[in-house]
Amino acid sequence: MSFTSSIHSRLKEYIQAVKESERQKIFEELIRTLPSPQFVTDCDFIPQDHKLKQEAWIVFDAFEAVTNGMFSFELSRQLDEIEGRSLMYPWAVLTKAVEAFYQGDPEKSYSLLGTLPETAAPYVFREFFITLLEKGSTPEVWEKLKKTVLDDSKELHSSLEQLIEAAQAGMEDLMLETAGMIIRDIRKDHPEKAAEILIWTFQKLQESDILPDKAAHKAQQLFGETEGLRLTALATLSYDQDRSLIYWLLSLQSYLKSRETLKSDVKAYLRIIRDVAETVTLEFELTEEYLSLLGTHAKSLINSLNHLYPEVTEGIRYDSLDRTSEIIPLLQGLAGDEPAQPQPVHKKTMQNSTAPVQLELFAF
């Protein structure tokens, strides 16, 4: 039985348990293993009016509000009403600690973290935040963190690895937000290191699952649309080439909307798109739905190229855009030269090589 199936099974037993002794036994197990509030909100077998699901929604909404700067007194009050005997209590405490951290109140955050039960799943985040808070001053904390990041020390990687463990169990939201906090603070002065952290984070998330769409949105929030999509395309290239191809198309479309573009950059993009498309045709069984999505983006891309660089699309047959079987050849043809022969790439395997690419777009 998989981890997810096992938790689902125990949750059902917990909800249906009649004897208090039986409920308490399952409670002690779930408090250690329940991966996130969202895990509960996604359980269809728990009624919407069940107290546990209502509390899970409160914590889920509160955490999202905290990280978006939209936290309110009402959400704080609702979090306070979640009692210690609830499976959501440790997550409520963590959310309040994160909120205090965001508000620059290290003493309150430290105090709240001290109340987290050692047996609770979110306890894994305690050491990371204690590391940030130990000097008791937000500016000093960030200076230490920046030094840690820029020196590429093992301390940062150790802390983030703890977050990864939880992210693999369903807490990628906190993983992304923590990486985002680090990136926001160093991106201006150290953009290359910030990009490296984003790529590293995305790759770690993909080791156990497909990169969620919210990760791509986070990249765009941190680096802007064009660069965020390019970094996401890079991060997915060795795990999900089919999705990477979509991100390369979107990044190029975004680039073409910018005020200043270079034909050399456009050609570099198109060569990457050609090579990734070649790999995708070798490694994947492409569905009509996927090819239709590619066709939609290809139409948008060719319209933009026609306006800015009509010589690039010269000779392209527009009726091919309506035939999904010809979308991939059309994308390959946009590069304007003979396709390179890619090396086989196996999905979700970092060790295998990928198709030849234009290195200028692979720089951080």
LOKOL-782940 format. One line per 8 residues: number of its first residue (from 0); for each residue x negated, y, z negated of N, C-alpha, C. Coordinates in steps of 0.1 Angstrom, whole numbers, plus 5000, padded with zeros to 4 digits. Atoms other than C-alpha are relative to their C-alpha. Example, Ala and Ser with C-alpha at 12.3 -4.5 7.8 and 13.67 -1.06 7.14 Angstrom:
REM residues 2
0> 4991:4988:5000:4877:4955:4922:4991:5012:5000  5009:4989:5000:4863:4989:4929:5008:5011:4992 .
END
This chain:
REM residues 364
0> 4992:4988:5000:5000:5000:5000:4991:5012:5000  5008:4988:5000:4986:5034:5009:5002:5009:4988  4998:4991:5012:4981:5062:4984:5013:5007:5000  4987:4992:4999:5011:5082:4997:5011:4991:4997  4989:5010:5002:5034:5051:4997:5001:4997:4985  5000:5003:5014:5023:5043:4962:5006:5011:4991  4994:4988:5008:5031:5078:4948:5015:5001:5003  4986:4999:4997:5064:5078:4966:5008:4989:4992 .
8> 4993:5011:5008:5073:5044:4950:5001:5003:4985  5000:4997:5015:5063:5056:4915:5009:5011:4997  4991:4989:5002:5082:5088:4919:5015:4996:5000  4986:5005:5000:5114:5069:4928:5003:4993:4987  4998:5007:5012:5109:5047:4898:5002:5010:4988  4999:4990:5011:5104:5078:4876:5013:5007:5000  4987:4993:4999:5135:5095:4889:5011:4991:4995  4989:5010:5003:5156:5063:4884:4999:4994:4987 .
16> 5003:5007:5013:5141:5052:4851:5011:5004:4990  4990:4997:5010:5167:5049:4823:4993:5000:4986  5007:5001:5013:5145:5039:4794:4989:5011:4999  5010:4989:5001:5124:5068:4780:4986:4995:4999  5013:5006:5001:5095:5045:4773:4994:4997:5014  5004:5003:4986:5094:5035:4810:4997:5013:5007  5002:4987:4994:5097:5071:4821:4987:5006:4996  5012:4995:5006:5068:5081:4798:4988:4994:5006 .
24> 5011:5008:4994:5046:5054:4812:4997:5005:5014  5002:4996:4986:5052:5064:4848:4995:5015:5000  5005:4986:5001:5048:5101:4838:4985:5001:4999  5015:5000:5003:5013:5095:4825:4992:4996:5012  5007:5003:4988:5004:5079:4857:5001:5011:5011  4998:4990:4990:5019:5105:4880:4993:5013:4997  5006:4988:5004:5004:5134:4860:4985:5000:5005  5014:5002:4996:4970:5120:4870:4998:5000:5016 .
32> 5001:5003:4985:4978:5112:4907:5008:5009:5009  4991:4992:4991:5005:5136:4920:4991:5010:5007  5009:4991:4993:4986:5155:4947:5003:5014:5001  4996:4986:4998:5006:5187:4949:5015:5001:4998  4985:4998:5001:5040:5203:4943:5007:4998:5014  4994:5003:4987:5046:5201:4981:5003:4986:5002  4997:5014:4999:5044:5164:4978:5014:4997:4995  4986:5002:5005:5076:5166:4957:5010:5006:5008 .
40> 4990:4993:4992:5094:5191:4978:5002:4993:5013  4998:5007:4987:5089:5169:5009:5006:4986:4998  4994:5013:5002:5104:5138:4992:5015:5001:5002  4986:5000:4997:5138:5133:5008:5009:4993:4990  4992:5008:5010:5149:5108:4981:5003:5008:4987  4998:4991:5012:5148:5136:4954:5010:5010:5004  4990:4990:4997:5180:5156:4955:4995:5015:4998  5004:4986:5000:5176:5194:4961:5003:5006:4986 .
48> 4996:4994:5013:5194:5201:4928:4993:4993:4988  5007:5007:5011:5171:5178:4908:4990:5010:4994  5009:4991:5007:5151:5197:4882:4986:4999:5004  5014:5001:4996:5118:5183:4893:4997:5007:5013  5002:4993:4987:5123:5194:4929:5001:5015:4999  4998:4986:5002:5135:5228:4918:4987:5006:4994  5012:4995:5006:5104:5232:4897:4988:5000:5010  5010:5001:4989:5082:5220:4926:5001:5012:5009 .
56> 4998:4988:4991:5097:5247:4948:4995:5013:4993  5005:4988:5008:5090:5273:4921:4985:5002:5001  5015:5000:5000:5053:5264:4919:4995:5002:5014  5004:4998:4986:5050:5261:4957:5001:5014:5004  4998:4986:4996:5065:5295:4963:4991:5009:4992  5008:4991:5009:5046:5311:4934:4986:5000:5005  5013:5001:4995:5013:5298:4947:4998:5007:5013  5000:4993:4987:5020:5310:4982:5000:5015:4998 .
64> 4999:4986:5003:5030:5344:4968:4988:5006:4994  5012:4995:5006:4999:5347:4947:4989:5002:5010  5010:4999:4990:4976:5340:4976:5003:5010:5011  4996:4990:4990:4995:5364:4998:5002:5014:4994  4999:4987:5006:4995:5393:4973:5014:5004:4998  4985:4997:5001:5033:5391:4969:5006:4995:4987  4995:5006:5012:5035:5377:4934:5009:5010:4992  4991:4992:5006:5064:5390:4914:5003:4996:4985 .
72> 4997:5002:5014:5076:5393:4878:5010:4988:4999  4990:5011:5000:5105:5369:4886:4994:4987:5002  5007:5013:4998:5082:5342:4899:4992:4996:4988  5008:5002:5013:5060:5346:4868:5009:4995:4989  4990:5005:5010:5091:5342:4846:5004:4986:5002  4996:5013:4997:5101:5311:4864:4989:4990:4997  5012:5008:5003:5066:5296:4861:5000:4997:4985  5001:5001:5015:5067:5303:4823:5011:4990:4995 .
80> 4989:5009:5005:5100:5283:4820:4997:4985:5003  5003:5014:4997:5084:5251:4833:4993:4994:4987  5005:5005:5013:5078:5230:4801:4988:4990:5002  5011:5009:5000:5048:5209:4792:5003:4986:5003  4996:5014:4998:5068:5177:4796:5003:4998:5015  4997:5000:4986:5073:5185:4833:4987:4995:5008  5011:5004:4991:5052:5169:4861:4994:5012:5007  5004:4988:4993:5049:5204:4875:4992:5010:4991 .
88> 5006:4991:5010:5035:5219:4843:4985:5003:5003  5014:4997:4997:4997:5215:4852:4999:5009:5012  5000:4992:4988:5004:5230:4886:5004:5015:4998  4996:4987:5004:5022:5259:4871:4989:5008:4993  5011:4994:5008:4993:5266:4847:4989:5004:5010  5011:4996:4991:4968:5265:4876:5004:5012:5009  4995:4988:4992:4990:5289:4897:4999:5013:4992  5001:4987:5008:4991:5314:4868:4985:5003:4998 .
96> 5014:4998:5001:4953:5310:4864:4995:5007:5012  5004:4995:4988:4948:5317:4900:5005:5015:5002  4994:4987:4999:4971:5347:4898:4992:5010:4991  5008:4992:5008:4951:5361:4869:4986:5003:5006  5013:4999:4993:4919:5355:4889:5001:5011:5011  4998:4990:4989:4933:5375:4918:5002:5014:4995  4998:4987:5006:4943:5403:4895:4988:5006:4992  5012:4995:5006:4908:5406:4881:5001:4999:4985 .
104> 4999:5002:5015:4917:5393:4846:4994:4987:4997  5007:5013:5002:4890:5367:4840:5003:4994:4986  4998:5006:5013:4898:5363:4803:5013:4992:5000  4987:5007:4999:4935:5354:4810:4998:4987:5008  5002:5011:4991:4924:5331:4838:4993:4989:4992  5008:5009:5007:4898:5314:4816:5009:4993:4989  4991:5005:5010:4924:5310:4788:5010:4990:5005  4990:5009:4994:4950:5294:4811:4993:4987:5004 .
112> 5007:5012:4995:4924:5270:4826:4997:4991:4988  5003:5008:5011:4916:5259:4791:5011:4992:4995  4988:5008:5004:4951:5246:4786:5003:4989:5010  4997:5011:4991:4950:5223:4816:4996:4986:4994  5003:5013:5005:4952:5187:4805:4989:4993:5008  5011:5006:4992:4920:5168:4814:5005:4988:5009  4995:5012:4992:4941:5139:4827:5009:5005:5012  4992:4995:4989:4961:5162:4851:4992:5001:5013 .
120> 5007:5000:4987:4953:5161:4888:4994:5014:5003  5006:4987:4997:4947:5199:4891:4988:5004:4991  5012:4997:5009:4920:5197:4864:4987:5000:5009  5012:5000:4992:4896:5191:4893:4996:5014:5004  5003:4986:4996:4898:5228:4901:4994:5008:4989  5004:4992:5012:4889:5239:4866:4985:5004:5000  5015:4998:5000:4851:5236:4869:4996:5011:5010  5003:4990:4990:4851:5257:4901:5003:5014:4995 .
128> 4996:4986:5005:4870:5286:4886:4992:5004:4988  5008:4997:5011:4851:5284:4854:4986:5005:5004  5013:4995:4994:4819:5288:4875:5002:5015:5004  4998:4986:4995:4834:5320:4890:5002:5009:4988  4996:4991:5011:4846:5333:4857:4990:5001:4988  5009:5001:5012:4817:5325:4833:4993:5013:4996  5006:4987:5004:4802:5360:4835:5011:5010:4995  4989:4991:5005:4836:5376:4827:5002:5013:5007 .
136> 4999:4987:4992:4833:5403:4854:5001:4996:5014  4998:5004:4986:4847:5400:4889:4989:5004:5009  5011:4996:4991:4820:5421:4906:4987:4991:4998  5011:5009:5002:4793:5400:4889:5002:4986:5005  4997:5014:4995:4811:5368:4897:4998:4999:5015  5001:5000:4985:4812:5377:4934:4985:5001:5004  5014:4999:4997:4775:5387:4934:4993:4987:4998  5006:5014:5002:4766:5353:4920:5005:4991:5011 .
144> 4995:5009:4990:4789:5336:4944:4993:5003:5014  5007:4997:4987:4774:5355:4974:4986:4995:5000  5014:5005:5000:4739:5346:4963:5000:4985:5002  4999:5014:4998:4750:5310:4960:5002:4996:5014  4996:5003:4986:4765:5310:4995:4988:5003:5009  5011:4996:4991:4736:5329:5011:4987:4992:4998  5011:5008:5003:4710:5308:4995:5002:4985:5004  4997:5013:4995:4728:5277:5008:4997:4990:4989 .
152> 5004:5008:5011:4724:5262:4973:5010:4988:4999  4992:5012:5003:4738:5228:4962:5012:5004:4991  4990:4996:5009:4759:5246:4936:5013:5003:5007  4988:4996:4993:4784:5260:4961:5006:4987:5006  4995:5012:4994:4786:5227:4980:5006:4990:4990  4995:5009:5010:4792:5208:4948:5014:5005:4996  4987:4995:5004:4821:5231:4938:5010:4998:5011  4991:5002:4989:4836:5230:4973:5004:4985:5002 .
160> 4997:5014:4999:4833:5192:4973:5011:4996:4991  4990:5003:5009:4855:5191:4943:5014:5004:5005  4988:4995:4994:4881:5211:4961:5004:4991:5012  4998:5009:4989:4877:5188:4991:5008:4987:4995  4994:5012:5005:4886:5158:4970:5015:5002:4998  4986:4997:5002:4919:5174:4961:5007:5003:5013  4994:4997:4987:4925:5187:4996:5003:4987:5007  4998:5012:4993:4922:5152:5009:5013:4992:4994 .
168> 4988:5006:5006:4950:5142:4985:5013:5009:5001  4988:4992:4997:4973:5170:4997:5000:5014:4996  5001:4986:5005:4960:5203:4982:4992:5009:5009  5009:4992:4990:4945:5218:5014:5003:5015:4998  4997:4986:5001:4963:5251:5006:4990:5007:4991  5009:4994:5009:4941:5258:4976:4985:5000:5006  5012:5001:4993:4911:5246:4996:4998:5011:5010  5001:4990:4990:4918:5270:5024:4999:5014:4993 .
176> 5000:4987:5007:4925:5299:5000:4986:5003:4993  5013:4998:5006:4892:5293:4981:4990:5004:5010  5009:4997:4990:4872:5292:5012:5002:5014:5006  4996:4987:4995:4891:5323:5024:4994:5011:4991  5005:4990:5010:4881:5342:4992:4985:5002:5002  5015:4999:4998:4844:5334:4998:4997:5007:5013  5002:4994:4987:4846:5343:5035:5003:5015:5001  4996:4986:5000:4864:5376:5030:4989:5009:4994 .
184> 5010:4992:5007:4837:5388:5006:4987:5001:5007  5013:5000:4993:4807:5379:5028:5000:5003:5015  4999:5000:4986:4820:5382:5063:4994:5013:5006  5005:4987:4994:4811:5419:5069:4985:5000:5001  5014:4999:5000:4775:5416:5059:4993:4987:5005  5006:5013:4996:4769:5379:5067:5010:4992:5009  4989:5007:4992:4793:5369:5096:4996:4986:5004  5004:5013:4995:4772:5339:5107:5003:4990:4988 .
192> 4998:5009:5011:4773:5324:5072:5015:4998:4997  4986:5001:5002:4810:5331:5069:5006:4990:5010  4996:5009:4989:4816:5313:5102:4996:4985:4997  5004:5014:5003:4796:5283:5090:5008:4994:4989  4991:5004:5011:4817:5281:5058:5013:4995:5006  4987:5003:4994:4849:5281:5079:4999:4987:5007  5002:5012:4993:4836:5254:5102:4998:4988:4991  5003:5011:5010:4823:5233:5073:5013:4996:4993 .
200> 4987:5003:5007:4857:5236:5055:5009:4992:5009  4991:5006:4991:4877:5227:5086:4995:4985:5003  5005:5013:4997:4854:5197:5093:5003:4990:4988  4997:5008:5012:4858:5184:5057:5015:4996:5000  4986:5003:5000:4896:5187:5060:5003:4990:5010  4996:5010:4989:4896:5167:5092:4994:4986:4998  5005:5013:5003:4876:5139:5077:5011:4990:4995  4990:5009:5005:4908:5125:5062:5013:5002:5007 .
208> 4987:4997:4993:4935:5141:5084:4998:5010:5011  5001:4990:4989:4943:5163:5114:5001:5014:4993  5000:4986:5005:4936:5200:5108:5014:5006:5001  4986:4995:5000:4969:5216:5098:5000:5014:5008  4999:4987:4992:4982:5246:5119:4997:5012:4991  5002:4989:5009:4980:5268:5088:4985:5003:4999  5014:4997:5001:4942:5264:5089:4996:5009:5012  5003:4991:4989:4941:5279:5124:5005:5014:4998 .
216> 4995:4987:5003:4963:5308:5112:4991:5007:4990  5009:4994:5009:4939:5313:5083:4987:5005:5007  5012:4995:4992:4909:5315:5107:5003:5013:5007  4997:4987:4993:4927:5342:5127:5002:5011:4990  4999:4990:5010:4935:5361:5095:4986:5005:4996  5013:4997:5005:4899:5360:5085:4990:5006:5011  5010:4996:4990:4881:5366:5118:5006:5007:5012  4993:4995:4988:4907:5380:5142:5004:4989:5009 .
224> 4994:5010:4992:4927:5362:5168:4990:4993:5009  5009:5006:4990:4900:5356:5195:4990:4991:4993  5011:5007:5007:4872:5346:5171:5005:4989:4992  4994:5010:5008:4895:5327:5148:5003:4987:5008  4996:5011:4991:4908:5306:5177:4987:4993:5005  5013:5006:4995:4872:5300:5190:4994:4991:4989  5006:5008:5011:4860:5288:5156:5008:4988:4998  4992:5012:5002:4890:5265:5153:4998:4990:5011 .
232> 5003:5009:4989:4883:5251:5188:4987:4993:4997  5013:5006:5003:4847:5245:5177:5002:4989:4989  4999:5009:5012:4858:5228:5144:5008:4987:5004  4992:5011:4996:4883:5205:5162:4994:4992:5011  5006:5006:4988:4860:5196:5191:4996:4985:4998  5005:5013:5002:4845:5165:5176:5010:4990:4993  4990:5008:5007:4877:5153:5159:5013:4998:5009  4988:5000:4993:4907:5162:5181:4998:5008:5013 .
240> 5004:4993:4988:4895:5171:5216:5013:5006:5007  4988:4995:4993:4931:5174:5229:5005:5013:4994  4996:4987:5007:4939:5201:5203:4990:5010:5002  5011:4990:4998:4905:5217:5208:5002:5007:5014  4998:4994:4987:4914:5222:5245:5011:5011:4999  4989:4989:5002:4946:5241:5235:4994:5012:4994  5006:4988:5007:4926:5263:5211:4990:5008:5009  5009:4993:4991:4900:5271:5238:5008:5008:5010 .
248> 4991:4993:4991:4928:5281:5262:5005:5013:4993  4994:4989:5007:4944:5303:5235:4989:5011:4997  5010:4990:5003:4911:5319:5226:4996:5008:5012  5003:4993:4988:4903:5328:5262:5011:5010:5003  4989:4991:4998:4938:5342:5266:4999:5013:4991  5002:4988:5010:4932:5364:5235:4989:5009:5004  5012:4993:4996:4898:5374:5248:5003:5009:5012  4996:4992:4988:4913:5386:5281:5009:5012:4997 .
256> 4991:4989:5004:4937:5408:5262:4991:5012:4993  5008:4990:5006:4908:5427:5246:4996:5011:5010  5003:4988:4991:4896:5461:5259:4989:4998:5009  5013:5002:4992:4862:5450:5271:4998:4985:5001  5003:5014:4998:4856:5416:5287:4988:4999:5010  5011:5002:4990:4826:5402:5306:5003:4988:5008  4998:5012:4992:4829:5379:5335:4992:4988:4996  5009:5011:5005:4800:5359:5322:5006:4992:4989 .
264> 4993:5006:5012:4819:5352:5290:5012:4992:5005  4989:5007:4994:4850:5342:5310:4996:4988:5007  5005:5012:4994:4830:5318:5331:4995:4990:4990  5005:5010:5011:4814:5303:5300:5012:4993:4994  4988:5006:5006:4849:5298:5285:5005:4989:5010  4994:5009:4990:4861:5282:5318:4992:4987:5001  5009:5012:4999:4831:5258:5319:5003:4991:4988  4997:5008:5012:4838:5247:5283:5014:4993:5002 .
272> 4987:5006:4997:4875:5242:5292:4999:4989:5010  5001:5011:4990:4865:5221:5322:4994:4988:4993  5007:5011:5005:4842:5199:5302:5009:4993:4989  4991:5006:5010:4867:5194:5273:5011:4993:5007  4989:5006:4993:4895:5187:5298:4995:4987:5006  5005:5012:4995:4873:5161:5314:4999:4989:4990  5001:5010:5011:4867:5144:5281:5014:4995:4996  4986:5004:5004:4904:5145:5272:5006:4990:5010 .
280> 4994:5010:4991:4913:5127:5304:4994:4986:4998  5007:5013:5001:4888:5099:5296:5005:4994:4986  4998:5006:5013:4897:5095:5259:5015:5000:4995  4986:4999:5005:4935:5102:5256:5010:4996:5010  4988:5002:4992:4968:5090:5269:5008:5012:4999  4994:4986:5000:4983:5124:5278:5015:4998:5002  4986:5001:4999:5020:5127:5272:5005:5012:5009  4993:4989:4993:5044:5148:5293:5001:5013:4992 .
288> 4998:4989:5008:5050:5170:5264:4987:5008:4998  5013:4994:5001:5013:5177:5259:4996:5007:5013  5004:4994:4988:5007:5183:5296:5009:5013:5003  4991:4988:4998:5037:5207:5297:4995:5012:4992  5005:4989:5008:5022:5227:5269:4987:5005:5006  5012:4996:4992:4989:5228:5288:5004:5009:5012  4996:4992:4989:5008:5240:5318:5005:5014:4997  4995:4987:5004:5025:5268:5299:4988:5010:4997 .
296> 5012:4991:5003:4991:5281:5287:4992:5003:5012  5007:4998:4988:4976:5276:5321:5006:5011:5008  4993:4989:4993:5002:5298:5337:4997:5014:4994  5003:4988:5007:4996:5325:5311:4986:5004:5003  5015:4998:4998:4958:5322:5316:4998:5005:5014  5002:4996:4986:4960:5324:5354:5006:5014:5003  4994:4987:4998:4983:5354:5353:4990:5011:4995  5010:4990:5006:4957:5372:5331:4988:5001:5009 .
304> 5012:5000:4992:4928:5361:5353:5003:5007:5014  4996:4993:4987:4947:5373:5385:4999:5015:4999  5000:4986:5002:4949:5407:5370:4986:5006:4998  5013:4995:5003:4913:5410:5357:4989:4995:5009  5011:5006:4992:4892:5386:5378:5007:4991:5011  4993:5008:4990:4912:5375:5409:4991:4991:5008  5008:5009:4992:4882:5360:5425:4998:4986:4993  5002:5013:5008:4881:5333:5397:5011:4991:5004 .
312> 4988:5009:4997:4916:5320:5407:5002:4999:5015  4998:5001:4985:4911:5323:5445:5000:4985:5004  4999:5014:4996:4923:5291:5461:5008:4991:4991  4992:5008:5009:4943:5279:5431:5014:4999:5006  4986:5002:4995:4976:5264:5442:5010:5002:4989  4991:4997:5011:5004:5279:5421:5011:4989:4998  4990:5011:5001:5028:5250:5429:4995:4989:4991  5006:5010:5009:5003:5228:5409:5004:5002:4986 .
320> 4996:4997:5013:5014:5246:5378:5013:4994:4995  4987:5006:5003:5048:5230:5380:4999:4984:5000  5002:5015:5000:5033:5194:5383:4991:4997:4989  5009:5003:5012:5020:5182:5350:4988:4991:5003  5011:5009:4996:4998:5156:5367:4988:5007:5005  5010:4993:4994:4978:5183:5383:4994:5012:4991  5004:4989:5009:4973:5206:5352:4985:4998:4997  5014:5002:5004:4940:5190:5341:4991:5003:5012 .
328> 5009:4997:4989:4924:5191:5376:5000:5015:5003  4999:4986:4998:4936:5227:5379:4991:5008:4990  5008:4994:5010:4919:5237:5346:4985:4997:5004  5014:5003:4996:4887:5219:5358:4996:5009:5012  5004:4992:4988:4888:5238:5391:4998:5014:4997  5002:4986:5003:4889:5272:5374:4986:5003:4997  5014:4998:5003:4853:5267:5364:4992:5004:5012  5006:4995:4988:4843:5271:5400:4988:4992:5004 .
336> 5011:5008:4995:4816:5244:5402:5003:4986:4997  4998:5014:5002:4812:5207:5400:5001:4996:4985  4998:5004:5014:4825:5191:5367:4987:4993:4995  5010:5008:5006:4798:5179:5344:5005:4987:4995  4995:5013:5005:4799:5143:5334:4998:4999:4985  5000:5000:5015:4808:5142:5297:4996:4986:4994  5002:5012:5008:4796:5116:5272:5013:4996:4993  4988:5004:5007:4823:5095:5256:5001:5006:4986 .
344> 4998:4994:5013:4837:5112:5225:5012:4993:4993  4989:5007:5007:4857:5092:5199:5006:5009:4990  4992:4992:5009:4884:5109:5179:4996:4998:4986  5003:5000:5014:4875:5118:5143:4987:4994:4997  5013:5005:5003:4839:5108:5146:4990:5011:5003  5010:4989:4998:4813:5135:5140:4987:4996:5006  5013:5004:4996:4783:5114:5149:4999:4999:5015  5001:5002:4986:4792:5109:5186:4998:5014:5007 .
352> 5002:4987:4992:4781:5135:5212:5012:5004:5008  4989:4995:4992:4805:5157:5231:4995:5004:5014  5003:4996:4987:4806:5170:5266:4990:5012:5000  5009:4988:4999:4779:5195:5278:5009:5013:4999  4992:4988:5002:4791:5230:5268:4991:5012:5002  5007:4988:4999:4781:5266:5272:4996:5005:4985  5004:4998:5013:4760:5273:5241:5003:5014:4995  4998:4986:5005:4767:5311:5240:5014:5001:4993 .
360> 4987:5000:5007:4803:5303:5229:5000:4991:4988  5001:5009:5012:4791:5278:5203:4991:5006:4989  5007:4993:5010:4771:5304:5184:5009:5005:4989  4992:4994:5011:4783:5315:5149:4998:5015:5000 .
END
